[in-house]
């Protein structure tokens, strides 16, 4: 008999796949919002709203770097997990 769920995967593999999917969704959402803030900053700058453009640009920059950091952490954790026997 196979241990795990009805799909034939073990509990460990199922959890790691679920974790990778959650990290993917979070990083994807952060990048989405970073692009939204970037577009708002560009439109605000074009219309002469300097304060709005600056604030939106800082928000976009912050979200972008958080997404990059989470991606690197996820990548390192995945490599470490694969290295275990």
N, CA, C and O atoms as a Maestro MAE file, in Angstrom:
{
 s_m_m2io_version
 :::
 2.0.0
}

f_m_ct {
 s_m_title
 :::
 protein
 m_atom[340] {
  # First column is atom index #
  i_m_mmod_type
  r_m_x_coord
  r_m_y_coord
  r_m_z_coord
  i_m_residue_number
  s_m_chain_name
  s_m_pdb_residue_name
  s_m_pdb_atom_name
  i_m_atomic_number
  :::
  1 25 0.827 -1.189 0.000 1 A "UNK " " N  " 7
  2 3 0.000 0.000 0.000 1 A "UNK " " CA " 6
  3 2 0.865 1.243 0.000 1 A "UNK " " C  " 6
  4 15 1.937 1.272 0.604 1 A "UNK " " O  " 8
  5 25 0.397 2.246 -0.669 2 A "UNK " " N  " 7
  6 3 1.114 3.513 -0.713 2 A "UNK " " CA " 6
  7 2 0.687 4.392 0.447 2 A "UNK " " C  " 6
  8 15 -0.497 4.506 0.764 2 A "UNK " " O  " 8
  9 25 1.682 5.014 1.074 3 A "UNK " " N  " 7
  10 3 1.358 5.977 2.117 3 A "UNK " " CA " 6
  11 2 1.085 7.318 1.452 3 A "UNK " " C  " 6
  12 15 1.715 7.660 0.452 3 A "UNK " " O  " 8
  13 25 0.167 8.060 1.996 4 A "UNK " " N  " 7
  14 3 -0.091 9.382 1.444 4 A "UNK " " CA " 6
  15 2 -1.557 9.551 1.121 4 A "UNK " " C  " 6
  16 15 -2.412 8.858 1.674 4 A "UNK " " O  " 8
  17 25 -1.845 10.474 0.225 5 A "UNK " " N  " 7
  18 3 -3.235 10.740 -0.103 5 A "UNK " " CA " 6
  19 2 -3.701 9.877 -1.279 5 A "UNK " " C  " 6
  20 15 -2.966 9.016 -1.759 5 A "UNK " " O  " 8
  21 25 -4.909 10.117 -1.723 6 A "UNK " " N  " 7
  22 3 -5.488 9.276 -2.770 6 A "UNK " " CA " 6
  23 2 -4.855 9.499 -4.140 6 A "UNK " " C  " 6
  24 15 -5.098 8.719 -5.061 6 A "UNK " " O  " 8
  25 25 -4.056 10.539 -4.289 7 A "UNK " " N  " 7
  26 3 -3.430 10.805 -5.580 7 A "UNK " " CA " 6
  27 2 -2.112 10.062 -5.743 7 A "UNK " " C  " 6
  28 15 -1.477 10.159 -6.794 7 A "UNK " " O  " 8
  29 25 -1.695 9.331 -4.737 8 A "UNK " " N  " 7
  30 3 -0.493 8.526 -4.852 8 A "UNK " " CA " 6
  31 2 0.777 9.249 -4.475 8 A "UNK " " C  " 6
  32 15 1.867 8.713 -4.678 8 A "UNK " " O  " 8
  33 25 0.676 10.438 -3.938 9 A "UNK " " N  " 7
  34 3 1.879 11.143 -3.504 9 A "UNK " " CA " 6
  35 2 2.031 10.973 -2.004 9 A "UNK " " C  " 6
  36 15 1.051 10.841 -1.272 9 A "UNK " " O  " 8
  37 25 3.256 10.980 -1.573 10 A "UNK " " N  " 7
  38 3 3.474 10.875 -0.133 10 A "UNK " " CA " 6
  39 2 3.135 12.193 0.520 10 A "UNK " " C  " 6
  40 15 3.049 13.221 -0.151 10 A "UNK " " O  " 8
  41 25 2.943 12.169 1.812 11 A "UNK " " N  " 7
  42 3 2.609 13.371 2.551 11 A "UNK " " CA " 6
  43 2 3.662 14.446 2.399 11 A "UNK " " C  " 6
  44 15 3.323 15.620 2.251 11 A "UNK " " O  " 8
  45 25 4.956 14.069 2.432 12 A "UNK " " N  " 7
  46 3 6.029 15.052 2.326 12 A "UNK " " CA " 6
  47 2 5.995 15.741 0.975 12 A "UNK " " C  " 6
  48 15 6.083 16.967 0.902 12 A "UNK " " O  " 8
  49 25 5.870 14.978 -0.081 13 A "UNK " " N  " 7
  50 3 5.851 15.568 -1.420 13 A "UNK " " CA " 6
  51 2 4.639 16.461 -1.615 13 A "UNK " " C  " 6
  52 15 4.729 17.516 -2.243 13 A "UNK " " O  " 8
  53 25 3.508 16.037 -1.078 14 A "UNK " " N  " 7
  54 3 2.297 16.824 -1.228 14 A "UNK " " CA " 6
  55 2 2.461 18.165 -0.521 14 A "UNK " " C  " 6
  56 15 2.089 19.206 -1.064 14 A "UNK " " O  " 8
  57 25 3.014 18.141 0.683 15 A "UNK " " N  " 7
  58 3 3.188 19.388 1.432 15 A "UNK " " CA " 6
  59 2 4.195 20.293 0.743 15 A "UNK " " C  " 6
  60 15 3.976 21.502 0.667 15 A "UNK " " O  " 8
  61 25 5.291 19.742 0.241 16 A "UNK " " N  " 7
  62 3 6.302 20.589 -0.398 16 A "UNK " " CA " 6
  63 2 5.756 21.192 -1.689 16 A "UNK " " C  " 6
  64 15 6.064 22.340 -2.008 16 A "UNK " " O  " 8
  65 25 4.951 20.438 -2.433 17 A "UNK " " N  " 7
  66 3 4.360 20.982 -3.648 17 A "UNK " " CA " 6
  67 2 3.363 22.086 -3.292 17 A "UNK " " C  " 6
  68 15 3.281 23.106 -3.977 17 A "UNK " " O  " 8
  69 25 2.613 21.870 -2.218 18 A "UNK " " N  " 7
  70 3 1.653 22.874 -1.777 18 A "UNK " " CA " 6
  71 2 2.390 24.134 -1.330 18 A "UNK " " C  " 6
  72 15 1.960 25.243 -1.645 18 A "UNK " " O  " 8
  73 25 3.494 23.975 -0.601 19 A "UNK " " N  " 7
  74 3 4.287 25.120 -0.141 19 A "UNK " " CA " 6
  75 2 4.851 25.890 -1.319 19 A "UNK " " C  " 6
  76 15 4.803 27.120 -1.324 19 A "UNK " " O  " 8
  77 25 5.379 25.205 -2.309 20 A "UNK " " N  " 7
  78 3 5.931 25.875 -3.485 20 A "UNK " " CA " 6
  79 2 4.848 26.649 -4.222 20 A "UNK " " C  " 6
  80 15 5.105 27.739 -4.735 20 A "UNK " " O  " 8
  81 25 3.639 26.097 -4.280 21 A "UNK " " N  " 7
  82 3 2.536 26.780 -4.943 21 A "UNK " " CA " 6
  83 2 2.167 28.051 -4.188 21 A "UNK " " C  " 6
  84 15 1.900 29.079 -4.810 21 A "UNK " " O  " 8
  85 25 2.147 27.997 -2.865 22 A "UNK " " N  " 7
  86 3 1.815 29.175 -2.064 22 A "UNK " " CA " 6
  87 2 2.858 30.262 -2.266 22 A "UNK " " C  " 6
  88 15 2.505 31.429 -2.433 22 A "UNK " " O  " 8
  89 25 4.141 29.898 -2.253 23 A "UNK " " N  " 7
  90 3 5.202 30.880 -2.464 23 A "UNK " " CA " 6
  91 2 5.082 31.483 -3.857 23 A "UNK " " C  " 6
  92 15 5.269 32.688 -4.026 23 A "UNK " " O  " 8
  93 25 4.771 30.659 -4.861 24 A "UNK " " N  " 7
  94 3 4.591 31.138 -6.224 24 A "UNK " " CA " 6
  95 2 3.479 32.170 -6.299 24 A "UNK " " C  " 6
  96 15 3.620 33.200 -6.958 24 A "UNK " " O  " 8
  97 25 2.366 31.889 -5.617 25 A "UNK " " N  " 7
  98 3 1.224 32.798 -5.635 25 A "UNK " " CA " 6
  99 2 1.578 34.108 -4.950 25 A "UNK " " C  " 6
  100 15 1.224 35.178 -5.446 25 A "UNK " " O  " 8
  101 25 2.269 34.043 -3.817 26 A "UNK " " N  " 7
  102 3 2.630 35.254 -3.086 26 A "UNK " " CA " 6
  103 2 3.584 36.111 -3.903 26 A "UNK " " C  " 6
  104 15 3.379 37.318 -4.025 26 A "UNK " " O  " 8
  105 25 4.623 35.505 -4.463 27 A "UNK " " N  " 7
  106 3 5.593 36.259 -5.258 27 A "UNK " " CA " 6
  107 2 4.911 36.827 -6.502 27 A "UNK " " C  " 6
  108 15 5.165 37.972 -6.877 27 A "UNK " " O  " 8
  109 25 4.057 36.045 -7.137 28 A "UNK " " N  " 7
  110 3 3.329 36.532 -8.306 28 A "UNK " " CA " 6
  111 2 2.429 37.706 -7.971 28 A "UNK " " C  " 6
  112 15 2.336 38.654 -8.751 28 A "UNK " " O  " 8
  113 25 1.763 37.661 -6.821 29 A "UNK " " N  " 7
  114 3 0.900 38.755 -6.401 29 A "UNK " " CA " 6
  115 2 1.714 40.012 -6.102 29 A "UNK " " C  " 6
  116 15 1.311 41.119 -6.460 29 A "UNK " " O  " 8
  117 25 2.854 39.837 -5.449 30 A "UNK " " N  " 7
  118 3 3.701 40.988 -5.153 30 A "UNK " " CA " 6
  119 2 4.198 41.653 -6.432 30 A "UNK " " C  " 6
  120 15 4.217 42.879 -6.532 30 A "UNK " " O  " 8
  121 25 4.596 40.845 -7.405 31 A "UNK " " N  " 7
  122 3 5.054 41.414 -8.672 31 A "UNK " " CA " 6
  123 2 3.916 42.092 -9.422 31 A "UNK " " C  " 6
  124 15 4.121 43.121 -10.065 31 A "UNK " " O  " 8
  125 25 2.728 41.526 -9.344 32 A "UNK " " N  " 7
  126 3 1.550 42.136 -9.974 32 A "UNK " " CA " 6
  127 2 1.304 43.527 -9.393 32 A "UNK " " C  " 6
  128 15 1.120 44.497 -10.127 32 A "UNK " " O  " 8
  129 25 1.303 43.607 -8.059 33 A "UNK " " N  " 7
  130 3 1.056 44.900 -7.419 33 A "UNK " " CA " 6
  131 2 2.205 45.871 -7.648 33 A "UNK " " C  " 6
  132 15 1.979 47.080 -7.714 33 A "UNK " " O  " 8
  133 25 3.415 45.382 -7.769 34 A "UNK " " N  " 7
  134 3 4.539 46.259 -8.083 34 A "UNK " " CA " 6
  135 2 4.342 46.895 -9.459 34 A "UNK " " C  " 6
  136 15 4.600 48.086 -9.633 34 A "UNK " " O  " 8
  137 25 3.890 46.115 -10.429 35 A "UNK " " N  " 7
  138 3 3.628 46.650 -11.770 35 A "UNK " " CA " 6
  139 2 2.466 47.643 -11.737 35 A "UNK " " C  " 6
  140 15 2.508 48.671 -12.413 35 A "UNK " " O  " 8
  141 25 1.430 47.337 -10.953 36 A "UNK " " N  " 7
  142 3 0.298 48.267 -10.829 36 A "UNK " " CA " 6
  143 2 0.771 49.604 -10.264 36 A "UNK " " C  " 6
  144 15 0.415 50.659 -10.788 36 A "UNK " " O  " 8
  145 25 1.571 49.565 -9.198 37 A "UNK " " N  " 7
  146 3 2.087 50.803 -8.622 37 A "UNK " " CA " 6
  147 2 3.001 51.533 -9.605 37 A "UNK " " C  " 6
  148 15 2.999 52.763 -9.654 37 A "UNK " " O  " 8
  149 25 3.768 50.799 -10.372 38 A "UNK " " N  " 7
  150 3 4.643 51.417 -11.373 38 A "UNK " " CA " 6
  151 2 3.820 52.149 -12.429 38 A "UNK " " C  " 6
  152 15 4.162 53.266 -12.817 38 A "UNK " " O  " 8
  153 25 2.752 51.533 -12.891 39 A "UNK " " N  " 7
  154 3 1.885 52.172 -13.891 39 A "UNK " " CA " 6
  155 2 1.230 53.424 -13.301 39 A "UNK " " C  " 6
  156 15 1.136 54.451 -13.973 39 A "UNK " " O  " 8
  157 25 0.781 53.337 -12.054 40 A "UNK " " N  " 7
  158 3 0.196 54.509 -11.392 40 A "UNK " " CA " 6
  159 2 1.233 55.623 -11.294 40 A "UNK " " C  " 6
  160 15 0.914 56.792 -11.512 40 A "UNK " " O  " 8
  161 25 2.484 55.260 -10.964 41 A "UNK " " N  " 7
  162 3 3.553 56.267 -10.863 41 A "UNK " " CA " 6
  163 2 3.813 56.932 -12.211 41 A "UNK " " C  " 6
  164 15 3.988 58.149 -12.278 41 A "UNK " " O  " 8
  165 25 3.839 56.151 -13.273 42 A "UNK " " N  " 7
  166 3 4.093 56.710 -14.605 42 A "UNK " " CA " 6
  167 2 2.960 57.643 -15.020 42 A "UNK " " C  " 6
  168 15 3.207 58.734 -15.533 42 A "UNK " " O  " 8
  169 25 1.721 57.215 -14.799 43 A "UNK " " N  " 7
  170 3 0.574 58.057 -15.161 43 A "UNK " " CA " 6
  171 2 0.558 59.321 -14.302 43 A "UNK " " C  " 6
  172 15 0.309 60.417 -14.803 43 A "UNK " " O  " 8
  173 25 0.827 59.160 -13.001 44 A "UNK " " N  " 7
  174 3 0.859 60.332 -12.115 44 A "UNK " " CA " 6
  175 2 1.944 61.319 -12.511 44 A "UNK " " C  " 6
  176 15 1.723 62.530 -12.483 44 A "UNK " " O  " 8
  177 25 3.119 60.809 -12.881 45 A "UNK " " N  " 7
  178 3 4.207 61.694 -13.307 45 A "UNK " " CA " 6
  179 2 3.857 62.403 -14.607 45 A "UNK " " C  " 6
  180 15 4.176 63.580 -14.779 45 A "UNK " " O  " 8
  181 25 3.210 61.702 -15.515 46 A "UNK " " N  " 7
  182 3 2.836 62.304 -16.800 46 A "UNK " " CA " 6
  183 2 1.792 63.405 -16.618 46 A "UNK " " C  " 6
  184 15 1.761 64.374 -17.376 46 A "UNK " " O  " 8
  185 25 0.940 63.246 -15.604 47 A "UNK " " N  " 7
  186 3 -0.113 64.244 -15.363 47 A "UNK " " CA " 6
  187 2 0.334 65.344 -14.406 47 A "UNK " " C  " 6
  188 15 -0.419 66.281 -14.141 47 A "UNK " " O  " 8
  189 25 1.564 65.233 -13.883 48 A "UNK " " N  " 7
  190 3 2.083 66.288 -13.032 48 A "UNK " " CA " 6
  191 2 1.844 66.099 -11.546 48 A "UNK " " C  " 6
  192 15 2.050 67.034 -10.772 48 A "UNK " " O  " 8
  193 25 1.421 64.931 -11.130 49 A "UNK " " N  " 7
  194 3 1.208 64.653 -9.712 49 A "UNK " " CA " 6
  195 2 2.486 64.040 -9.134 49 A "UNK " " C  " 6
  196 15 2.610 62.821 -9.023 49 A "UNK " " O  " 8
  197 25 3.422 64.900 -8.772 50 A "UNK " " N  " 7
  198 3 4.735 64.444 -8.318 50 A "UNK " " CA " 6
  199 2 4.685 63.656 -7.021 50 A "UNK " " C  " 6
  200 15 5.390 62.657 -6.876 50 A "UNK " " O  " 8
  201 25 3.861 64.091 -6.074 51 A "UNK " " N  " 7
  202 3 3.759 63.385 -4.787 51 A "UNK " " CA " 6
  203 2 3.187 61.992 -4.964 51 A "UNK " " C  " 6
  204 15 3.694 61.026 -4.392 51 A "UNK " " O  " 8
  205 25 2.143 61.891 -5.747 52 A "UNK " " N  " 7
  206 3 1.533 60.593 -6.022 52 A "UNK " " CA " 6
  207 2 2.504 59.682 -6.765 52 A "UNK " " C  " 6
  208 15 2.615 58.494 -6.461 52 A "UNK " " O  " 8
  209 25 3.198 60.248 -7.732 53 A "UNK " " N  " 7
  210 3 4.141 59.461 -8.531 53 A "UNK " " CA " 6
  211 2 5.286 58.945 -7.666 53 A "UNK " " C  " 6
  212 15 5.694 57.791 -7.793 53 A "UNK " " O  " 8
  213 25 5.804 59.806 -6.781 54 A "UNK " " N  " 7
  214 3 6.906 59.391 -5.907 54 A "UNK " " CA " 6
  215 2 6.493 58.305 -4.933 54 A "UNK " " C  " 6
  216 15 7.222 57.337 -4.714 54 A "UNK " " O  " 8
  217 25 5.307 58.479 -4.347 55 A "UNK " " N  " 7
  218 3 4.814 57.485 -3.393 55 A "UNK " " CA " 6
  219 2 4.548 56.149 -4.081 55 A "UNK " " C  " 6
  220 15 4.911 55.094 -3.559 55 A "UNK " " O  " 8
  221 25 3.921 56.195 -5.240 56 A "UNK " " N  " 7
  222 3 3.634 54.957 -5.974 56 A "UNK " " CA " 6
  223 2 4.928 54.280 -6.416 56 A "UNK " " C  " 6
  224 15 5.020 53.053 -6.412 56 A "UNK " " O  " 8
  225 25 5.920 55.069 -6.796 57 A "UNK " " N  " 7
  226 3 7.196 54.491 -7.227 57 A "UNK " " CA " 6
  227 2 7.903 53.812 -6.064 57 A "UNK " " C  " 6
  228 15 8.471 52.733 -6.235 57 A "UNK " " O  " 8
  229 25 7.879 54.424 -4.888 58 A "UNK " " N  " 7
  230 3 8.493 53.798 -3.711 58 A "UNK " " CA " 6
  231 2 7.753 52.508 -3.335 58 A "UNK " " C  " 6
  232 15 8.382 51.527 -2.939 58 A "UNK " " O  " 8
  233 25 6.434 52.508 -3.456 59 A "UNK " " N  " 7
  234 3 5.658 51.294 -3.196 59 A "UNK " " CA " 6
  235 2 6.013 50.189 -4.171 59 A "UNK " " C  " 6
  236 15 6.161 49.031 -3.780 59 A "UNK " " O  " 8
  237 25 6.151 50.544 -5.441 60 A "UNK " " N  " 7
  238 3 6.523 49.559 -6.458 60 A "UNK " " CA " 6
  239 2 7.913 49.000 -6.182 60 A "UNK " " C  " 6
  240 15 8.141 47.796 -6.298 60 A "UNK " " O  " 8
  241 25 8.837 49.879 -5.817 61 A "UNK " " N  " 7
  242 3 10.214 49.455 -5.537 61 A "UNK " " CA " 6
  243 2 10.251 48.522 -4.327 61 A "UNK " " C  " 6
  244 15 10.940 47.502 -4.345 61 A "UNK " " O  " 8
  245 25 9.513 48.872 -3.285 62 A "UNK " " N  " 7
  246 3 9.471 48.044 -2.076 62 A "UNK " " CA " 6
  247 2 8.896 46.656 -2.369 62 A "UNK " " C  " 6
  248 15 9.472 45.645 -1.969 62 A "UNK " " O  " 8
  249 25 7.767 46.613 -3.064 63 A "UNK " " N  " 7
  250 3 7.148 45.323 -3.385 63 A "UNK " " CA " 6
  251 2 8.038 44.477 -4.290 63 A "UNK " " C  " 6
  252 15 8.096 43.257 -4.137 63 A "UNK " " O  " 8
  253 25 8.728 45.112 -5.225 64 A "UNK " " N  " 7
  254 3 9.623 44.385 -6.117 64 A "UNK " " CA " 6
  255 2 10.743 43.714 -5.322 64 A "UNK " " C  " 6
  256 15 11.019 42.531 -5.524 64 A "UNK " " O  " 8
  257 25 11.391 44.456 -4.421 65 A "UNK " " N  " 7
  258 3 12.503 43.884 -3.660 65 A "UNK " " CA " 6
  259 2 12.036 42.819 -2.676 65 A "UNK " " C  " 6
  260 15 12.750 41.845 -2.437 65 A "UNK " " O  " 8
  261 25 10.853 42.989 -2.105 66 A "UNK " " N  " 7
  262 3 10.316 41.936 -1.232 66 A "UNK " " CA " 6
  263 2 10.075 40.667 -2.044 66 A "UNK " " C  " 6
  264 15 10.387 39.570 -1.582 66 A "UNK " " O  " 8
  265 25 9.521 40.805 -3.251 67 A "UNK " " N  " 7
  266 3 9.281 39.637 -4.108 67 A "UNK " " CA " 6
  267 2 10.587 38.949 -4.471 67 A "UNK " " C  " 6
  268 15 10.656 37.720 -4.470 67 A "UNK " " O  " 8
  269 25 11.625 39.721 -4.782 68 A "UNK " " N  " 7
  270 3 12.923 39.143 -5.132 68 A "UNK " " CA " 6
  271 2 13.507 38.393 -3.935 68 A "UNK " " C  " 6
  272 15 14.023 37.287 -4.092 68 A "UNK " " O  " 8
  273 25 13.430 38.982 -2.748 69 A "UNK " " N  " 7
  274 3 13.965 38.335 -1.544 69 A "UNK " " CA " 6
  275 2 13.215 37.043 -1.248 69 A "UNK " " C  " 6
  276 15 13.838 36.030 -0.932 69 A "UNK " " O  " 8
  277 25 11.884 37.060 -1.347 70 A "UNK " " N  " 7
  278 3 11.109 35.838 -1.119 70 A "UNK " " CA " 6
  279 2 11.430 34.770 -2.161 70 A "UNK " " C  " 6
  280 15 11.476 33.583 -1.839 70 A "UNK " " O  " 8
  281 25 11.652 35.183 -3.400 71 A "UNK " " N  " 7
  282 3 12.009 34.231 -4.443 71 A "UNK " " CA " 6
  283 2 13.356 33.573 -4.147 71 A "UNK " " C  " 6
  284 15 13.502 32.360 -4.299 71 A "UNK " " O  " 8
  285 25 14.331 34.362 -3.728 72 A "UNK " " N  " 7
  286 3 15.656 33.812 -3.420 72 A "UNK " " CA " 6
  287 2 15.578 32.863 -2.230 72 A "UNK " " C  " 6
  288 15 16.195 31.798 -2.248 72 A "UNK " " O  " 8
  289 25 14.829 33.235 -1.200 73 A "UNK " " N  " 7
  290 3 14.656 32.349 -0.032 73 A "UNK " " CA " 6
  291 2 14.002 31.046 -0.458 73 A "UNK " " C  " 6
  292 15 14.424 29.971 -0.031 73 A "UNK " " O  " 8
  293 25 12.981 31.130 -1.291 74 A "UNK " " N  " 7
  294 3 12.299 29.932 -1.779 74 A "UNK " " CA " 6
  295 2 13.229 29.058 -2.615 74 A "UNK " " C  " 6
  296 15 13.208 27.833 -2.498 74 A "UNK " " O  " 8
  297 25 14.036 29.686 -3.450 75 A "UNK " " N  " 7
  298 3 14.982 28.952 -4.290 75 A "UNK " " CA " 6
  299 2 16.014 28.219 -3.434 75 A "UNK " " C  " 6
  300 15 16.290 27.043 -3.670 75 A "UNK " " O  " 8
  301 25 16.580 28.898 -2.453 76 A "UNK " " N  " 7
  302 3 17.580 28.278 -1.573 76 A "UNK " " CA " 6
  303 2 16.946 27.153 -0.768 76 A "UNK " " C  " 6
  304 15 17.544 26.087 -0.620 76 A "UNK " " O  " 8
  305 25 15.739 27.376 -0.245 77 A "UNK " " N  " 7
  306 3 15.065 26.327 0.532 77 A "UNK " " CA " 6
  307 2 14.777 25.107 -0.335 77 A "UNK " " C  " 6
  308 15 14.899 23.973 0.129 77 A "UNK " " O  " 8
  309 25 14.396 25.334 -1.591 78 A "UNK " " N  " 7
  310 3 14.161 24.211 -2.500 78 A "UNK " " CA " 6
  311 2 15.417 23.433 -2.801 78 A "UNK " " C  " 6
  312 15 15.384 22.205 -2.875 78 A "UNK " " O  " 8
  313 25 16.535 24.132 -2.978 79 A "UNK " " N  " 7
  314 3 17.793 23.453 -3.246 79 A "UNK " " CA " 6
  315 2 18.276 22.672 -2.022 79 A "UNK " " C  " 6
  316 15 18.796 21.563 -2.151 79 A "UNK " " O  " 8
  317 25 18.104 23.254 -0.848 80 A "UNK " " N  " 7
  318 3 18.504 22.561 0.387 80 A "UNK " " CA " 6
  319 2 17.644 21.320 0.591 80 A "UNK " " C  " 6
  320 15 18.148 20.270 0.987 80 A "UNK " " O  " 8
  321 25 16.342 21.441 0.319 81 A "UNK " " N  " 7
  322 3 15.435 20.311 0.499 81 A "UNK " " CA " 6
  323 2 15.773 19.181 -0.466 81 A "UNK " " C  " 6
  324 15 15.672 18.013 -0.092 81 A "UNK " " O  " 8
  325 25 16.170 19.494 -1.687 82 A "UNK " " N  " 7
  326 3 16.522 18.454 -2.656 82 A "UNK " " CA " 6
  327 2 17.822 17.771 -2.308 82 A "UNK " " C  " 6
  328 15 18.042 16.623 -2.694 82 A "UNK " " O  " 8
  329 25 18.683 18.454 -1.588 83 A "UNK " " N  " 7
  330 3 19.961 17.882 -1.208 83 A "UNK " " CA " 6
  331 2 19.870 16.837 -0.116 83 A "UNK " " C  " 6
  332 15 20.802 16.059 0.087 83 A "UNK " " O  " 8
  333 25 18.747 16.819 0.589 84 A "UNK " " N  " 7
  334 3 18.575 15.827 1.661 84 A "UNK " " CA " 6
  335 2 18.233 14.462 1.073 84 A "UNK " " C  " 6
  336 15 17.518 14.375 0.075 84 A "UNK " " O  " 8
  337 25 18.737 13.408 1.683 85 A "UNK " " N  " 7
  338 3 18.407 12.055 1.178 85 A "UNK " " CA " 6
  339 2 17.029 11.609 1.571 85 A "UNK " " C  " 6
  340 15 16.615 10.504 1.222 85 A "UNK " " O  " 8
  :::
 }
 m_bond[339] {
  # First column is bond index #
  i_m_from
  i_m_to
  i_m_order
  :::
  1 1 2 1
  2 2 3 1
  3 3 4 2
  4 3 5 1
  5 5 6 1
  6 6 7 1
  7 7 8 2
  8 7 9 1
  9 9 10 1
  10 10 11 1
  11 11 12 2
  12 11 13 1
  13 13 14 1
  14 14 15 1
  15 15 16 2
  16 15 17 1
  17 17 18 1
  18 18 19 1
  19 19 20 2
  20 19 21 1
  21 21 22 1
  22 22 23 1
  23 23 24 2
  24 23 25 1
  25 25 26 1
  26 26 27 1
  27 27 28 2
  28 27 29 1
  29 29 30 1
  30 30 31 1
  31 31 32 2
  32 31 33 1
  33 33 34 1
  34 34 35 1
  35 35 36 2
  36 35 37 1
  37 37 38 1
  38 38 39 1
  39 39 40 2
  40 39 41 1
  41 41 42 1
  42 42 43 1
  43 43 44 2
  44 43 45 1
  45 45 46 1
  46 46 47 1
  47 47 48 2
  48 47 49 1
  49 49 50 1
  50 50 51 1
  51 51 52 2
  52 51 53 1
  53 53 54 1
  54 54 55 1
  55 55 56 2
  56 55 57 1
  57 57 58 1
  58 58 59 1
  59 59 60 2
  60 59 61 1
  61 61 62 1
  62 62 63 1
  63 63 64 2
  64 63 65 1
  65 65 66 1
  66 66 67 1
  67 67 68 2
  68 67 69 1
  69 69 70 1
  70 70 71 1
  71 71 72 2
  72 71 73 1
  73 73 74 1
  74 74 75 1
  75 75 76 2
  76 75 77 1
  77 77 78 1
  78 78 79 1
  79 79 80 2
  80 79 81 1
  81 81 82 1
  82 82 83 1
  83 83 84 2
  84 83 85 1
  85 85 86 1
  86 86 87 1
  87 87 88 2
  88 87 89 1
  89 89 90 1
  90 90 91 1
  91 91 92 2
  92 91 93 1
  93 93 94 1
  94 94 95 1
  95 95 96 2
  96 95 97 1
  97 97 98 1
  98 98 99 1
  99 99 100 2
  100 99 101 1
  101 101 102 1
  102 102 103 1
  103 103 104 2
  104 103 105 1
  105 105 106 1
  106 106 107 1
  107 107 108 2
  108 107 109 1
  109 109 110 1
  110 110 111 1
  111 111 112 2
  112 111 113 1
  113 113 114 1
  114 114 115 1
  115 115 116 2
  116 115 117 1
  117 117 118 1
  118 118 119 1
  119 119 120 2
  120 119 121 1
  121 121 122 1
  122 122 123 1
  123 123 124 2
  124 123 125 1
  125 125 126 1
  126 126 127 1
  127 127 128 2
  128 127 129 1
  129 129 130 1
  130 130 131 1
  131 131 132 2
  132 131 133 1
  133 133 134 1
  134 134 135 1
  135 135 136 2
  136 135 137 1
  137 137 138 1
  138 138 139 1
  139 139 140 2
  140 139 141 1
  141 141 142 1
  142 142 143 1
  143 143 144 2
  144 143 145 1
  145 145 146 1
  146 146 147 1
  147 147 148 2
  148 147 149 1
  149 149 150 1
  150 150 151 1
  151 151 152 2
  152 151 153 1
  153 153 154 1
  154 154 155 1
  155 155 156 2
  156 155 157 1
  157 157 158 1
  158 158 159 1
  159 159 160 2
  160 159 161 1
  161 161 162 1
  162 162 163 1
  163 163 164 2
  164 163 165 1
  165 165 166 1
  166 166 167 1
  167 167 168 2
  168 167 169 1
  169 169 170 1
  170 170 171 1
  171 171 172 2
  172 171 173 1
  173 173 174 1
  174 174 175 1
  175 175 176 2
  176 175 177 1
  177 177 178 1
  178 178 179 1
  179 179 180 2
  180 179 181 1
  181 181 182 1
  182 182 183 1
  183 183 184 2
  184 183 185 1
  185 185 186 1
  186 186 187 1
  187 187 188 2
  188 187 189 1
  189 189 190 1
  190 190 191 1
  191 191 192 2
  192 191 193 1
  193 193 194 1
  194 194 195 1
  195 195 196 2
  196 195 197 1
  197 197 198 1
  198 198 199 1
  199 199 200 2
  200 199 201 1
  201 201 202 1
  202 202 203 1
  203 203 204 2
  204 203 205 1
  205 205 206 1
  206 206 207 1
  207 207 208 2
  208 207 209 1
  209 209 210 1
  210 210 211 1
  211 211 212 2
  212 211 213 1
  213 213 214 1
  214 214 215 1
  215 215 216 2
  216 215 217 1
  217 217 218 1
  218 218 219 1
  219 219 220 2
  220 219 221 1
  221 221 222 1
  222 222 223 1
  223 223 224 2
  224 223 225 1
  225 225 226 1
  226 226 227 1
  227 227 228 2
  228 227 229 1
  229 229 230 1
  230 230 231 1
  231 231 232 2
  232 231 233 1
  233 233 234 1
  234 234 235 1
  235 235 236 2
  236 235 237 1
  237 237 238 1
  238 238 239 1
  239 239 240 2
  240 239 241 1
  241 241 242 1
  242 242 243 1
  243 243 244 2
  244 243 245 1
  245 245 246 1
  246 246 247 1
  247 247 248 2
  248 247 249 1
  249 249 250 1
  250 250 251 1
  251 251 252 2
  252 251 253 1
  253 253 254 1
  254 254 255 1
  255 255 256 2
  256 255 257 1
  257 257 258 1
  258 258 259 1
  259 259 260 2
  260 259 261 1
  261 261 262 1
  262 262 263 1
  263 263 264 2
  264 263 265 1
  265 265 266 1
  266 266 267 1
  267 267 268 2
  268 267 269 1
  269 269 270 1
  270 270 271 1
  271 271 272 2
  272 271 273 1
  273 273 274 1
  274 274 275 1
  275 275 276 2
  276 275 277 1
  277 277 278 1
  278 278 279 1
  279 279 280 2
  280 279 281 1
  281 281 282 1
  282 282 283 1
  283 283 284 2
  284 283 285 1
  285 285 286 1
  286 286 287 1
  287 287 288 2
  288 287 289 1
  289 289 290 1
  290 290 291 1
  291 291 292 2
  292 291 293 1
  293 293 294 1
  294 294 295 1
  295 295 296 2
  296 295 297 1
  297 297 298 1
  298 298 299 1
  299 299 300 2
  300 299 301 1
  301 301 302 1
  302 302 303 1
  303 303 304 2
  304 303 305 1
  305 305 306 1
  306 306 307 1
  307 307 308 2
  308 307 309 1
  309 309 310 1
  310 310 311 1
  311 311 312 2
  312 311 313 1
  313 313 314 1
  314 314 315 1
  315 315 316 2
  316 315 317 1
  317 317 318 1
  318 318 319 1
  319 319 320 2
  320 319 321 1
  321 321 322 1
  322 322 323 1
  323 323 324 2
  324 323 325 1
  325 325 326 1
  326 326 327 1
  327 327 328 2
  328 327 329 1
  329 329 330 1
  330 330 331 1
  331 331 332 2
  332 331 333 1
  333 333 334 1
  334 334 335 1
  335 335 336 2
  336 335 337 1
  337 337 338 1
  338 338 339 1
  339 339 340 2
  :::
 }
}
